Amino acid sequence: MKAVLLADTDIDLYSTDIPPSGTVDFIGSCYFTEICKCKLKNIACLKCGNIVGYHVISPCKPCLLSCNNGHFWMFHSQAVFGINRLDSSGVNVLLWGNLPDLEESTDEDMSCISEEEYIR
């Protein structure tokens, strides 16, 4: 998904909630931004070794409580190209407006869901 860095709206990013598989790996040490206490770690391309973005390892509570989409894998727009995610049919582009509504269910055991998952 095309995104904008909240700390600097001039920076374009792509984001996803799906951890990339077989394409990137963590590089370097964890770090924090000047604006919040989110714990971040850079990710680099496994083919060329260049840093292509970062992963929010541990979001801070203010960020979790703010309006967010649960995407914690961030990619620099100049380092990657975005592709559209398809819906469960594999044919149509997945759009926020077309997501099914969550229905209240008393059948599921909700006691195993963490506070972080509720906030997301």
N, C-alpha and C positions, 0 to 999 in steps of 0.2 A: 504494500500500500504506500502511495506517495505521502510523505509526511514533511513537517517542518520542525526544526529544532526549536523547542520552546524558549531556550535560553538565548537564541539568536535566530530570529525569523528569516534572516537572509540565507540560512543554510538549509538546503533541500536534502531530504533523506528518503529512503525506503524503509519500511518496517514490516515485520511479520511476527506472528505468535508461534510459528512452527520452527523449532530448532533445525537449522540447516544440517543435512547429513552428507558427509563425505566431500564437502566443498570448502569448508573453513575450519580453523582451529584457533584456540586461544593463544595469545602471544603477549609476553610481558607480564607485568604485575597489575593488580587491581588498583584503581584510583577513584577519586571522588571529584565531583565538579565543585566550582566555587559557589554555586547557587543552592545546591541541596546536598543531602547526605546519601544519595543513591550510590551504590558500589558498582563500578563499571569495569569491564575488561575488554581490551581490543581483540578483534578477530581478524585473521589474515587468510588470504586465499591459499589453498593447499598447492596450487599449481605454480603461481608466480611469487608467493611469499609476501605480497604487498598487503598492508592493512586496508581492509575494505569496510570496516565499521566497528561496532562494539556491541556488547551484550550487557544489559542491565542485570547484573548478578543478584543484587538485592536492592529493590526499590525502597526508598525511604517512605515513612508513613505519610507525610504530606503529599508526596507524588501519588501514592496508592489511593489516597482519599480524593485527589483531584480528578477531573474528567480525563480518563485515559481509556485506550482500547485494549489494554492487555498485551500490546506488542512490545516485547523486550529485546528483540533482535533488530538492531538499527544498522543500516548500510548507507554509506556515503554515495550520493547520487552520481558523482563523477567517477566512482570506482566500479559500479555495477549497473546492470540494466534491469528494469522491473518487468515482470510478467504478471498477467492477470491470473488469479486463482479461479479454478472452475468449481461449480457447485457439485453436490453429490452425484448428479447425473453424468458429470464429466463433459457436458456439452455447453452449458450456459456459464457466463462469467458470474462469479459470486459478487453480489452487491449487498451493501448494508441493508437497504430497503427491502430486499427480498428474503432476508433471513427469517426463518419461522419464529413465531412468538413462543416464548417459554411458557409452558403451562404449569400451573401449580400441581405438584404431585405429592401425595401423602404416602405413596408406596415406597419411595426411595428413603434410605437411611441417610439423613443429612448430617448426622453427628460426626461423620468422618471428614467433613469438609473444613479446611482451615479458614481462619479469619482472612488470610490473604486472598483465598479463592472467592470468598464472599465479596470482598472489596472489588475484585476484578469484575 
